[in-house]
């Protein structure tokens, strides 16, 4: 949590986690991979192809692809900052990627 004070409680953003908290302790979940991709999309010169290749290393990626899109869309709808915008871009990238 980024804040636990009443009426100010909110979840951390992808940038709020920072690089240090994306280590092995965070787990290899799809949500972790999505947050990492959102953070990378906010870089000065993001490379969408590289980001998608890294996201594709998620265990059982092709089975979970629709679920991963749903998580990215959820983050995009709930966040109104750059994380939200990056999450929506990520969802579009995943939906429109060539498979095969």
C-alpha positions as CSV (number, residue, x, y, z in Angstrom):
1,X,0.0,0.0,0.0
2,X,1.3,3.5,-0.9
3,X,-0.8,5.0,1.9
4,X,-2.9,3.6,4.8
5,X,-4.3,6.8,6.2
6,X,-8.1,7.0,6.1
7,X,-9.5,8.5,2.9
8,X,-6.0,8.4,1.4
9,X,-5.6,4.6,1.1
10,X,-4.4,3.6,-2.3
11,X,-2.3,0.9,-3.9
12,X,1.3,1.5,-5.0
13,X,1.8,2.3,-8.7
14,X,4.2,0.3,-10.9
15,X,6.8,3.1,-10.4
16,X,6.1,3.1,-6.7
17,X,7.4,-0.5,-6.5
18,X,10.5,0.6,-8.2
19,X,13.1,-1.8,-9.6
20,X,14.2,-3.0,-6.2
21,X,10.8,-4.5,-5.3
22,X,10.5,-6.5,-8.6
23,X,13.0,-9.0,-7.4
24,X,12.4,-12.7,-6.9
25,X,10.4,-12.1,-3.7
26,X,7.6,-10.5,-5.6
27,X,6.9,-13.8,-7.4
28,X,6.5,-14.9,-10.9
29,X,2.8,-14.1,-11.2
30,X,1.2,-12.6,-14.2
31,X,0.4,-9.4,-12.2
32,X,4.0,-9.0,-11.4
33,X,4.9,-9.3,-15.0
34,X,2.2,-6.8,-16.0
35,X,3.4,-4.3,-13.5
36,X,7.0,-4.7,-14.7
37,X,5.8,-4.2,-18.3
38,X,3.9,-1.1,-17.3
39,X,7.0,0.3,-15.6
40,X,9.1,-0.4,-18.8
41,X,6.5,1.2,-21.0
42,X,7.0,4.4,-19.0
43,X,10.7,4.5,-19.9
44,X,12.1,7.3,-22.0
45,X,12.3,5.2,-25.1
46,X,10.2,2.0,-24.6
47,X,10.6,-0.9,-27.1
48,X,7.2,-2.6,-27.4
49,X,8.7,-5.7,-29.0
50,X,11.2,-6.3,-26.2
51,X,8.5,-5.7,-23.6
52,X,6.2,-8.2,-25.2
53,X,9.0,-10.7,-25.6
54,X,9.7,-10.4,-21.8
55,X,6.0,-10.7,-21.0
56,X,5.8,-13.9,-23.2
57,X,8.2,-15.6,-20.7
58,X,5.4,-15.7,-18.2
59,X,4.7,-19.4,-17.4
60,X,1.8,-20.7,-19.6
61,X,1.6,-17.3,-21.3
62,X,-0.6,-18.5,-24.2
63,X,-3.1,-20.2,-21.8
64,X,-3.2,-17.1,-19.6
65,X,-3.1,-14.5,-22.4
66,X,-6.8,-13.4,-22.0
67,X,-6.4,-13.2,-18.3
68,X,-3.3,-11.1,-18.7
69,X,-5.2,-8.7,-21.0
70,X,-8.0,-8.5,-18.4
71,X,-5.6,-7.6,-15.6
72,X,-4.0,-4.9,-17.7
73,X,-7.4,-3.5,-18.6
74,X,-8.5,-3.6,-15.0
75,X,-5.4,-1.6,-14.0
76,X,-6.0,0.8,-16.9
77,X,-9.5,1.4,-15.8
78,X,-8.8,1.9,-12.1
79,X,-5.7,4.1,-12.4
80,X,-6.1,7.6,-13.9
81,X,-2.3,8.4,-14.0
82,X,0.5,7.3,-16.3
83,X,0.2,3.7,-15.0
84,X,-3.4,3.6,-16.2
85,X,-2.5,4.9,-19.6
86,X,0.5,2.5,-19.9
87,X,-1.7,-0.4,-18.8
88,X,-4.2,0.3,-21.6
89,X,-1.4,0.6,-24.1
90,X,-0.1,-2.8,-22.8
91,X,-3.5,-4.4,-23.2
92,X,-3.7,-3.2,-26.8
93,X,-0.2,-4.4,-27.5
94,X,-1.0,-7.9,-26.2
95,X,-4.3,-8.0,-28.0
96,X,-2.8,-7.0,-31.3
97,X,0.5,-9.0,-31.1
98,X,1.0,-11.6,-33.8
99,X,1.0,-15.1,-32.5
100,X,3.0,-17.9,-34.0
